[in-house]
Amino acid sequence: MKAIYIAMMAVAGVVMAGQAQAADESALAKSKNCLTCHTVDKKLIGPAYKDIAAKYKASDAAMLVDKIKKGGSGVWGAVPMTANNVTDDEAKRLVTWILSQK
């Protein structure tokens, strides 16, 4: 019985850590003004993060990091994405979070 309790607590800790990480990345997106043009589940000015996650795979992460940092145009319509003032680490964290929105 004690082993089951310990296992359940370990799983709960992992779930809570994952939720805290997601909250951190959501806060990062907000602080970098990403949520001015994007939302998680619907198109705003730019595509929804769920749509981005559906289109791209983890193997596309480096390209997406570059897109976040340098901006781009023509992939999701006529409105270009502007370059963003983020570090490589911040861009990688954002990409990981965006791709998890499936």
CYANA upper distance limits for C-alpha pairs under 8 A (distance plus 0.5 A):
  1 MET  CA      5 TYR  CA      6.88
  2 LYS  CA      6 ILE  CA      6.72
  3 ALA  CA      7 ALA  CA      6.63
  4 ILE  CA      8 MET  CA      6.61
  5 TYR  CA      9 MET  CA      6.68
  6 ILE  CA     10 ALA  CA      6.68
  7 ALA  CA     11 VAL  CA      6.78
  8 MET  CA     12 ALA  CA      6.66
  9 MET  CA     13 GLY  CA      6.62
 10 ALA  CA     14 VAL  CA      6.87
 11 VAL  CA     15 VAL  CA      6.75
 12 ALA  CA     16 MET  CA      6.56
 13 GLY  CA     17 ALA  CA      6.53
 14 VAL  CA     18 GLY  CA      6.67
 15 VAL  CA     19 GLN  CA      6.76
 16 MET  CA     20 ALA  CA      6.63
 17 ALA  CA     21 GLN  CA      6.63
 18 GLY  CA     22 ALA  CA      6.71
 19 GLN  CA     23 ALA  CA      6.68
 20 ALA  CA     24 ASP  CA      6.70
 21 GLN  CA     25 GLU  CA      6.82
 22 ALA  CA     26 SER  CA      6.57
 22 ALA  CA     97 TRP  CA      7.28
 23 ALA  CA     27 ALA  CA      6.60
 24 ASP  CA     28 LEU  CA      6.67
 25 GLU  CA     29 ALA  CA      6.67
 25 GLU  CA     93 ARG  CA      7.24
 25 GLU  CA     94 LEU  CA      6.79
 25 GLU  CA     97 TRP  CA      6.87
 26 SER  CA     30 LYS  CA      6.76
 26 SER  CA     97 TRP  CA      8.42
 27 ALA  CA     31 SER  CA      6.55
 28 LEU  CA     32 LYS  CA      6.64
 28 LEU  CA     90 GLU  CA      8.30
 28 LEU  CA     94 LEU  CA      8.09
 29 ALA  CA     33 ASN  CA      6.77
 29 ALA  CA     34 CYS  CA      5.61
 29 ALA  CA     35 LEU  CA      6.83
 29 ALA  CA     94 LEU  CA      7.38
 30 LYS  CA     34 CYS  CA      6.39
 30 LYS  CA     35 LEU  CA      6.01
 30 LYS  CA     36 THR  CA      8.48
 32 LYS  CA     84 ASN  CA      8.28
 32 LYS  CA     85 ASN  CA      8.19
 32 LYS  CA     86 VAL  CA      8.01
 33 ASN  CA     37 CYS  CA      8.41
 34 CYS  CA     38 HIS  CA      6.60
 35 LEU  CA     39 THR  CA      6.31
 37 CYS  CA     44 LEU  CA      6.27
 37 CYS  CA     45 ILE  CA      5.28
 37 CYS  CA     46 GLY  CA      5.76
 38 HIS  CA     42 LYS  CA      8.34
 38 HIS  CA     43 LYS  CA      7.20
 38 HIS  CA     44 LEU  CA      6.12
 38 HIS  CA     45 ILE  CA      7.02
 38 HIS  CA     46 GLY  CA      5.78
 38 HIS  CA     47 PRO  CA      6.61
 38 HIS  CA     48 ALA  CA      6.16
 38 HIS  CA     49 TYR  CA      7.42
 39 THR  CA     43 LYS  CA      7.24
 39 THR  CA     44 LEU  CA      7.16
 39 THR  CA     47 PRO  CA      8.19
 39 THR  CA     48 ALA  CA      5.72
 39 THR  CA     49 TYR  CA      6.79
 40 VAL  CA     48 ALA  CA      5.74
 40 VAL  CA     49 TYR  CA      5.17
 40 VAL  CA     50 LYS  CA      6.36
 40 VAL  CA    101 GLN  CA      7.69
 41 ASP  CA     48 ALA  CA      5.74
 41 ASP  CA     49 TYR  CA      6.90
 41 ASP  CA     50 LYS  CA      6.14
 41 ASP  CA     51 ASP  CA      8.19
 42 LYS  CA     47 PRO  CA      7.65
 42 LYS  CA     48 ALA  CA      5.29
 42 LYS  CA     49 TYR  CA      8.37
 42 LYS  CA     50 LYS  CA      8.38
 43 LYS  CA     47 PRO  CA      5.15
 43 LYS  CA     48 ALA  CA      5.17
 44 LEU  CA     48 ALA  CA      7.57
 45 ILE  CA     79 VAL  CA      8.10
 46 GLY  CA     76 TRP  CA      7.81
 46 GLY  CA     79 VAL  CA      8.17
 46 GLY  CA     81 MET  CA      8.13
 47 PRO  CA     51 ASP  CA      6.93
 47 PRO  CA     52 ILE  CA      7.27
 47 PRO  CA     76 TRP  CA      7.32
 48 ALA  CA     52 ILE  CA      6.96
 49 TYR  CA     53 ALA  CA      6.57
 49 TYR  CA     98 ILE  CA      6.06
 49 TYR  CA     99 LEU  CA      8.04
 49 TYR  CA    101 GLN  CA      6.91
 50 LYS  CA     54 ALA  CA      6.63
 50 LYS  CA     98 ILE  CA      7.85
 50 LYS  CA     99 LEU  CA      8.19
 50 LYS  CA    101 GLN  CA      5.63
 50 LYS  CA    102 LYS  CA      5.90
 51 ASP  CA     55 LYS  CA      6.75
 51 ASP  CA    102 LYS  CA      8.47
 52 ILE  CA     56 TYR  CA      6.64
 52 ILE  CA     98 ILE  CA      7.81
 52 ILE  CA     99 LEU  CA      7.63
 53 ALA  CA     57 LYS  CA      7.54
 53 ALA  CA     98 ILE  CA      6.71
 53 ALA  CA     99 LEU  CA      4.89
 53 ALA  CA    100 SER  CA      7.29
 53 ALA  CA    101 GLN  CA      6.53
 53 ALA  CA    102 LYS  CA      6.11
 54 ALA  CA     99 LEU  CA      8.39
 54 ALA  CA    102 LYS  CA      6.73
 56 TYR  CA     60 ASP  CA      6.61
 56 TYR  CA     99 LEU  CA      7.91
 57 LYS  CA     61 ALA  CA      7.73
 57 LYS  CA     99 LEU  CA      7.67
 58 ALA  CA     96 THR  CA      8.38
 58 ALA  CA     99 LEU  CA      7.63
 60 ASP  CA     64 LEU  CA      6.83
 61 ALA  CA     65 VAL  CA      6.58
 61 ALA  CA     92 LYS  CA      8.02
 61 ALA  CA     95 VAL  CA      6.89
 61 ALA  CA     96 THR  CA      8.10
 62 ALA  CA     66 ASP  CA      6.76
 62 ALA  CA     92 LYS  CA      8.49
 63 MET  CA     67 LYS  CA      6.65
 64 LEU  CA     68 ILE  CA      6.62
 64 LEU  CA     95 VAL  CA      7.09
 65 VAL  CA     69 LYS  CA      6.79
 65 VAL  CA     88 ASP  CA      7.86
 65 VAL  CA     91 ALA  CA      5.78
 65 VAL  CA     92 LYS  CA      6.36
 65 VAL  CA     95 VAL  CA      6.92
 66 ASP  CA     70 LYS  CA      6.37
 66 ASP  CA     71 GLY  CA      8.14
 67 LYS  CA     71 GLY  CA      5.36
 67 LYS  CA     72 GLY  CA      6.58
 67 LYS  CA     83 ALA  CA      8.19
 68 ILE  CA     83 ALA  CA      6.95
 68 ILE  CA     84 ASN  CA      6.60
 68 ILE  CA     91 ALA  CA      6.96
 69 LYS  CA     83 ALA  CA      5.83
 69 LYS  CA     84 ASN  CA      5.51
 69 LYS  CA     85 ASN  CA      7.17
 69 LYS  CA     86 VAL  CA      6.88
 69 LYS  CA     87 THR  CA      8.43
 69 LYS  CA     88 ASP  CA      8.42
 69 LYS  CA     91 ALA  CA      7.50
 70 LYS  CA     82 THR  CA      7.62
 70 LYS  CA     83 ALA  CA      4.80
 70 LYS  CA     84 ASN  CA      7.09
 71 GLY  CA     80 PRO  CA      7.84
 71 GLY  CA     81 MET  CA      5.40
 71 GLY  CA     82 THR  CA      5.06
 71 GLY  CA     83 ALA  CA      4.56
 71 GLY  CA     84 ASN  CA      7.48
 72 GLY  CA     80 PRO  CA      6.27
 72 GLY  CA     81 MET  CA      5.72
 72 GLY  CA     82 THR  CA      7.20
 72 GLY  CA     83 ALA  CA      8.10
 73 SER  CA     77 GLY  CA      7.89
 73 SER  CA     78 ALA  CA      7.42
 73 SER  CA     79 VAL  CA      7.27
 73 SER  CA     80 PRO  CA      4.79
 73 SER  CA     81 MET  CA      6.58
 74 GLY  CA     78 ALA  CA      6.31
 74 GLY  CA     79 VAL  CA      8.06
 74 GLY  CA     80 PRO  CA      7.42
 86 VAL  CA     90 GLU  CA      6.34
 86 VAL  CA     91 ALA  CA      6.64
 87 THR  CA     91 ALA  CA      6.68
 88 ASP  CA     92 LYS  CA      6.64
 89 ASP  CA     93 ARG  CA      6.66
 90 GLU  CA     94 LEU  CA      6.64
 91 ALA  CA     95 VAL  CA      6.63
 92 LYS  CA     96 THR  CA      6.66
 93 ARG  CA     97 TRP  CA      6.69
 94 LEU  CA     98 ILE  CA      6.49
 95 VAL  CA     99 LEU  CA      6.52
 96 THR  CA    100 SER  CA      6.81
 97 TRP  CA    101 GLN  CA      7.32
